């Protein structure tokens, strides 16, 4: 039998295999994870809603009738903008304190169908926008964990759960994954259904995952995705990948220390793979403004009625964003959408012949202070295009993690994951706090 003393440190795949082989019970796994929560969450504050009795009941239910599903017996953290029928969904806002939905989001229903259960609801920034929530970075509580999926990233990094679900509109999976030293995977736009996820910008909203390995990311994302979209097991690569390398994004200033870490990592990969430096042509340097136009126009449309009723209980940042979105004309919105369509054609062709493009996950390590969630600029282009992207923890500046981002054209999720796993095998980073 596997000792359950540190089973909270098992990866998702390791836990699934131990449960399937009878080396570990779901109750044993849940109990050690709950003990880890009790020991660490006062400093991290990863959870919005967590009921230990509820967790142990769900685990015992699986033990009473174990199955061979991909996630059988494992508790998964779920971002608190994603509907769960058995737990409140508060959107990170006092407006929805105690709010219950009649049914699960589609991704949660698929999570349960894969044998998993909802461990608890992780902290989100209000309405998954830029305002910080209560979560702190598990590597140092004086630093931001990023956002908006702050609780999901932190919960995986500190060992509360082996996997968690988040969402990304601009940088809300990749950035907190990088800041917290875990693997964050944003699949191709709409590969995982968003029905039951509180909408902000339907052109960009994407369900993603947080795990401690690339293999775990594939296993979890596959269970959530539409059939055939993402393989649950990675096919081993026969030959080394061919990478494009984008050292910096336009109009984004990188931290010199982080640049040094990424440069060293890329140099290490270059000893085994072809790595070709690339730059984004000037005609495509407006990605940030184009994305902001589309995102905020849609956010104002989706949340405008709520804002009219609840402006005083919305945060200043959310109110300012929605007000900006209201002022964006329909013509400006359509122009931005046309720019995006042209960019989608260009960048798909631009990456032809490469397995992925390498780039920083964020301009630097997590900023010190809890008044910001950091800069999403390194995520914007791939979010704008709906490209799949993944962040790997590859080093540190001081004690704070640094992430390497890989991206690829739409529907190349499997080959992206395989390339990321190839990198991860050569760039080990033991990120559990």
HELIX and SHEET records of a PDB file:
HELIX    1   1 UNK A    7  UNK A    9  5                                   3    
HELIX    2   2 UNK A   12  UNK A   20  1                                   9    
HELIX    3   3 UNK A   26  UNK A   44  1                                  19    
HELIX    4   4 UNK A   52  UNK A   64  1                                  13    
HELIX    5   5 UNK A   94  UNK A   96  5                                   3    
HELIX    6   6 UNK A  106  UNK A  113  1                                   8    
HELIX    7   7 UNK A  126  UNK A  128  5                                   3    
HELIX    8   8 UNK A  150  UNK A  157  1                                   8    
HELIX    9   9 UNK A  174  UNK A  180  1                                   7    
HELIX   10  10 UNK A  214  UNK A  224  1                                  11    
HELIX   11  11 UNK A  256  UNK A  270  1                                  15    
HELIX   12  12 UNK A  282  UNK A  284  5                                   3    
HELIX   13  13 UNK A  287  UNK A  310  1                                  24    
HELIX   14  14 UNK A  311  UNK A  313  5                                   3    
HELIX   15  15 UNK A  316  UNK A  326  1                                  11    
HELIX   16  16 UNK A  330  UNK A  350  1                                  21    
HELIX   17  17 UNK A  377  UNK A  385  1                                   9    
HELIX   18  18 UNK A  413  UNK A  426  1                                  14    
SHEET    1   A11 UNK A  47  UNK A  49  0                                        
SHEET    2   A11 UNK A 117  UNK A 122 -1                                        
SHEET    3   A11 UNK A  75  UNK A  79  1                                        
SHEET    4   A11 UNK A 164  UNK A 168  1                                        
SHEET    5   A11 UNK A 206  UNK A 211 -1                                        
SHEET    6   A11 UNK A 183  UNK A 186 -1                                        
SHEET    7   A11 UNK A 388  UNK A 397 -1                                        
SHEET    8   A11 UNK A 400  UNK A 408 -1                                        
SHEET    9   A11 UNK A 356  UNK A 360 -1                                        
SHEET   10   A11 UNK A 242  UNK A 246  1                                        
SHEET   11   A11 UNK A 274  UNK A 277  1                                        
END                                                                             
